[in-house]
Amino acid sequence: MMPTPPPPAELIDLRSDTVTRPTAGMRRAMAEAEVGDDVYREDPTVNALEERVAAMFGHEAGLLVPSGTMGNQIGLRLVCEPGQEVLCDSEAHIVTYEMGAAAVLFGISTRTVVSDGGRLDADQLIEQVREHGNWHLTATAAVAVENTHNRGGGLVQPLDQLQKLWDWSREAGVNVHLDGARIWNASIASGVDLATYGRLADTASVCLSKGLGAPVGSVLVASAERIATARLWRKRLGGGMRQAGVLAAAGLYALDHHLDRLAEDHEHAQLLAKRLGVDPSAVETNLVRLDDVAAPVVAEAAKARGVLVSQVSARRIRLVTHLDVDRAGIDRAADVLAELLDR
Ligand SMILES: Cc1ncc(COP(=O)(O)O)c(C=O)c1O
């Protein structure tokens, strides 16, 4: 059996759930993957992953892309034409961390509303939608929703609001894109199944490289027609990979072995919240926010004691639980942070 390489140091890395390294089992699955040239659509492992993820979300087809950013951006392009706009909340990943890609790549403008900490309020968005066919206005072609919400502290979007937005969108002829980088966490935390989330979106990008622990990859799901167009965009953007089955195998392994265990990450986040005086009801999944702290000072001091955290702002620290930090690591991190924060 291939041994898992030791961590680079005895660090407890709570900066992000993207820092996980493939387990021995995952590496074995990658090494043994059956592969072919995926640009020719001849990689059986990629095809299996795409079909499996599409089916999980109740969509016709899926497309493996290298990153969540590419999944989101191609997804947006599928539901919005150049010169039209996508509406989303002002803290959304697509407008905060994706380098203005919709504008730079596609001539899509984004319009944002300030939300209550990222929580979806369907009426608030609907109110802002601009109609098609009015030559004075930039038409709103799509609304984008993030679930769970990263800057919202991992919050799970309320199902009734998702449903309301969806029902309205069918009447209004507006598309819905889901940034589902952590939709797995939302489903585990809420008990709402993935197919339910999937049927409330025209396009959805879901990541294998966050809580699921794969090294690379996201899958964009949509109708077969849209995914055929997405395939062209992926190639155009340089995302057409060849023997990508080695990556897809990691994704399939993650779906088999790392999905249900997300509940453990959520428990760990609750433990951190309780130890650090954070309202546990503000922690819905695997992210914990520490507010009103001297973030750079705390982060530096924690690092010196072997605990890595993210500084979101000068006064906010973020902790993210994941596969590579076990209960003992959580307890140690809690001890270090509780002492530094005097909590
Ligand atoms: C909510 C959300 N969407 C999209 C992404 C982008 O994923 P990637 O880093 O794979 O481009 C991230 C990354 O952390 C994210 O948190």
The ligand as a MOL file (V3000), in Angstrom:
LIG
                    3D

  0  0  0     0  0            999 V3000
M  V30 BEGIN CTAB
M  V30 COUNTS 16 16 0 0 0
M  V30 BEGIN ATOM
M  V30 1 C -17.6620 29.5080 -3.1080 0
M  V30 2 C -16.5080 29.2690 -4.0230 0
M  V30 3 N -16.7100 29.2390 -5.3410 0
M  V30 4 C -15.7220 29.0140 -6.2150 0
M  V30 5 C -14.4370 28.7860 -5.7810 0
M  V30 6 C -13.3450 28.6440 -6.8010 0
M  V30 7 O -12.7300 27.4290 -6.7950 0
M  V30 8 P -11.2480 27.2700 -7.4020 0
M  V30 9 O -10.3180 27.7490 -6.3470 0
M  V30 10 O -11.1530 25.7900 -7.6630 0
M  V30 11 O -11.1720 28.0800 -8.6420 0
M  V30 12 C -14.1590 28.8010 -4.4120 0
M  V30 13 C -12.7950 28.5940 -3.9280 0
M  V30 14 O -12.5140 28.5600 -2.7580 0
M  V30 15 C -15.2280 29.0550 -3.5100 0
M  V30 16 O -15.0270 29.1210 -2.1850 0
M  V30 END ATOM
M  V30 BEGIN BOND
M  V30 1 1 1 2
M  V30 2 1 2 3
M  V30 3 2 2 15
M  V30 4 2 3 4
M  V30 5 1 4 5
M  V30 6 1 5 6
M  V30 7 2 5 12
M  V30 8 1 6 7
M  V30 9 1 7 8
M  V30 10 2 8 9
M  V30 11 1 8 10
M  V30 12 1 8 11
M  V30 13 1 12 13
M  V30 14 1 12 15
M  V30 15 2 13 14
M  V30 16 1 15 16
M  V30 END BOND
M  V30 END CTAB
M  END
